[in-house]
Amino acid sequence: MSTPKTSYCDKVTIVLPVHNEEANIQRLIREIDTCFQSDSEIRTLPYLLFVDDGSSDSSLEFIRTAISERGHAGCLRFSRNFGHQVAVMAGLSYAPDNSIVVVMDSDGQDPPIVALDLVHHVMNGADIAYGIRWQREGRNWIKKFAYWSFYRLLSSLSIIKIPLDAGDFCAYSPRAVKLLSQMKEKHPYIRGLRAWIGLNQVGVPYKRPERYAGKASYNFKSLFKLAFDGILSFSVKPLRLSIHLGFITFVICLFLAIFYLTAYFFDWHFSGLRMRYIPGFTTLVLMILATSSLQMLMLGVIGEYIGRLFEESKGRPLFIIAETLGNLEQIKSKEND
């Protein structure tokens, strides 16, 4: 027996984080409109909510033109670059009420036809429908391996089950949007938060194409930071690892201490040398360096968690909107609440 369709099936919002995507915006809008208008169950233009994450090119001008000519669209312009994950959170927080919200990249790597498929899953009862990248086009093997390794490392460390190879490309029901927009983390990791809230979720495999044009904003440094945020936000295993390593180090040091004391008191011989006459300076220095370095490493791990507590205690807003464009009655109502 099929799940009945929801009453908000004709209302769709697409959140589009933008950072220097002037070469891709117009083409993406055309493909979105063509795809959704051709669907027999929707046939309406989705509301486009752009989030300009401090673009330094002409992206904002293309967004202004799209809002003026197309209509049924709006934009949140950040005062500076706050990052992709924060832009997604802003879009979810300011999306119109009671609509299915789709989060897509603005570079064309999240196909609109797949977005439509995700929307249909939510229309048919799912709270969250996320895309699973079963194949990536156009990336070198180093990046592919890095992505593959990261998802599996995070899965093994996380305290919750985070789907493998699932990015931010996702459709949310109004209930899921409301829950996610209530999150107040300073270092949000959307994929983890999405898994954390639970509800009825379904994965949709798709082939991730190359970006339309331009250069990706995510470099290895950004990807490493994203991976770091994901691991620290949803795993306490690094802390537990420090306890295990500390215990192992203690046992080794205790064994060596007993060994050296026994060799000294019983005057053991090693290759004609007697322990009582071995200075042992090198061994002592190496042991001190080894234990000190291990202690500093573990203090660093603990310091990261304490640093996150410090960031949370500041109570700063997650983002700052410098300007709003388009039909933003819904946004005004949210700001007045």
Buried (B, 14 or more C-beta within 10 A) or exposed (E): EEEEEBEBBEBBBBBBBBBBBBBBBEEBBEBBBEBBEEEEEBEEBBBBBBBBBBBEBBBBEBBBBBBEEBEBBBBBBBEEBBBBBBBBBBBBBBBBEBBBBBBBBBBBBBBBBBBBBBBBBBBBBBBBBBBBBEEBEEBEEEBEEBBBEBBEBBBEBBEEEBBEBBBBBBBBBBBBBBBBBEBEBBBBBBBBBBBBBEEBBBBBEBEBBEBBEBEBBBEEEEBEBBBEBBBBBBBEBBEEBBEEBBEEBEEEEEEEEEEBEEBBEEEBEEEEEEBEEBEEEEEEEEBEEEBEEBEEEBEEBEEBEEEBEEEEEEEEEBBEBEEBBBBBEBBEEBEEE
